[in-house]
Amino acid sequence: MARAGVATGAAYSYCESTDLIVMAFLREALAAAAEPGKGTTLDSRLRQDIRAKLDLFGPHRSVPRALLRDGPDPASPLSLLGQGTKPIREADIAWLAKMVADQGISKDLGPQLPAGRWMYDAGIVLFGLIDESAGQQRTGDRLRASAKAVALIEGVRSVG
């Protein structure tokens, strides 16, 4: 919807439910992040991947904010860990697994990172949805600081 230039208000008249609109946004966010980043370091690549999701949601933040309301409810179709979002979540984790594999991470650590990265990405994106600072400065600050730490973890080639 965001890529098609459909106004948020107009989208409601074309869809049966808010849940369907939010699910469409989630699928678009995954597709946006799945475009290869051009970062040369782990932390720049990580920031680009998350920034793609934040940029997609930016002008339409009222729609994905439903995740803040319904995401923690396991009975909700929008539950971040529920069955309704499972295909989107699994596709995102698979993309992150490819990124981890491309980095040459050890076989001991590699299998654990994609799900952990997904949780990190989700946390930053959810923070960005409620950030009302000018230009989402607070989100950008936290993303820059935390991306360095995550990149250090992902840069570990073996477990001692």
C-alpha positions in Angstrom: 0.0 0.0 0.0 2.7 2.5 0.9 4.6 1.7 -2.3 1.4 2.0 -4.3 0.8 5.4 -2.9 -2.6 4.6 -1.4 -3.5 6.9 1.4 -3.9 5.3 4.8 -7.5 6.5 5.1 -8.4 5.2 1.7 -7.0 1.8 2.4 -9.7 1.3 5.1 -12.4 1.5 2.5 -10.8 -1.2 0.4 -10.0 -3.8 3.1 -12.3 -5.9 5.3 -10.3 -5.2 8.5 -7.5 -3.2 10.1 -5.7 -6.6 10.6 -5.5 -7.1 6.9 -4.0 -3.6 6.4 -1.4 -4.2 9.1 -0.5 -7.6 7.6 0.0 -5.9 4.2 2.3 -3.4 5.9 4.3 -6.2 7.5 4.7 -8.0 4.2 5.9 -4.7 2.6 8.3 -4.1 5.4 9.8 -7.6 4.9 10.1 -7.0 1.1 11.7 -3.6 1.7 14.3 -5.0 4.1 15.0 -7.9 1.9 16.5 -5.6 -0.7 20.3 -6.0 -0.2 21.9 -3.4 1.8 25.0 -1.7 0.5 26.7 -1.4 3.9 30.3 -2.4 4.0 30.3 -3.2 7.7 28.0 -5.3 9.8 26.6 -2.4 11.7 26.0 -0.3 8.6 24.2 -3.2 7.0 22.2 -3.8 10.1 21.2 -0.1 10.3 20.2 -0.1 6.6 18.0 -3.2 7.0 16.1 -1.8 10.0 16.0 1.7 8.5 14.2 0.3 5.4 11.4 -0.9 7.7 11.2 2.3 9.6 11.1 4.4 6.4 8.2 2.3 5.1 6.2 2.7 8.2 7.1 6.4 8.7 4.4 8.2 6.9 1.7 5.7 7.9 2.7 4.9 11.5 -0.9 4.9 12.7 -1.4 1.6 10.8 1.4 -0.5 12.2 0.8 1.0 15.7 -1.9 -1.7 15.9 1.0 -4.0 16.7 1.6 -2.1 19.9 -2.1 -2.7 20.9 -2.6 -6.3 19.6 1.0 -7.6 19.2 1.4 -8.9 22.8 -2.0 -10.7 22.8 -1.5 -14.3 21.7 -5.1 -14.6 20.6 -4.8 -11.7 18.2 -4.1 -12.3 14.5 -1.5 -9.6 14.8 0.4 -11.2 17.7 4.1 -10.9 16.9 4.5 -14.6 17.9 1.1 -15.9 16.8 0.0 -18.1 13.9 -1.4 -15.1 11.9 2.1 -13.5 11.6 4.0 -16.8 11.4 4.6 -16.8 7.6 5.9 -13.2 7.7 8.0 -13.9 10.8 9.5 -17.0 9.3 10.3 -15.3 6.0 12.0 -12.5 7.9 14.0 -14.9 10.0 15.0 -16.9 6.9 16.2 -13.6 5.3 18.2 -12.9 8.5 19.6 -16.4 8.4 20.9 -15.8 4.8 22.5 -12.6 6.0 24.2 -14.4 8.9 25.4 -17.2 6.6 26.8 -14.6 4.2 28.9 -13.2 7.1 30.6 -16.6 7.7 29.5 -16.9 11.3 30.5 -20.1 13.1 28.2 -23.1 12.9 27.9 -23.0 16.7 26.6 -19.4 16.9 25.0 -19.0 13.5 21.8 -20.9 14.1 21.0 -18.8 17.1 21.5 -15.4 15.5 18.6 -15.1 13.1 15.8 -15.4 15.7 17.7 -13.1 18.0 18.2 -10.6 15.2 14.5 -10.8 14.4 13.7 -9.9 18.1 16.2 -7.0 18.0 14.7 -5.7 14.7 11.2 -6.0 16.1 12.2 -4.1 19.2 13.8 -1.2 17.3 10.8 -1.0 14.9 8.3 -1.0 17.7 10.3 1.7 19.5 10.3 3.7 16.2 6.5 3.5 16.0 6.1 5.4 19.3 9.0 7.7 18.9 7.6 11.3 18.5 11.0 13.0 18.5 11.8 15.2 15.6 12.8 13.0 12.7 12.7 10.0 15.0 16.0 11.2 16.4 15.7 8.9 19.5 15.2 5.9 17.4 18.1 6.7 15.2 20.4 7.3 18.2 19.4 3.9 19.7 19.8 2.1 16.4 23.3 3.5 15.8 24.4 2.6 19.3 22.9 -0.8 19.5 23.8 -1.8 15.9 27.5 -1.6 16.9 26.9 -4.0 19.8 24.9 -6.4 17.7 27.5 -6.3 14.9 30.2 -7.2 17.5 28.2 -10.2 18.5 27.5 -11.2 14.9 31.2 -10.7 14.1 32.2 -13.4 16.4 33.5 -16.3 14.3 33.7 -19.0 17.0 32.4 -19.7 20.4 35.1 -20.2 23.1 
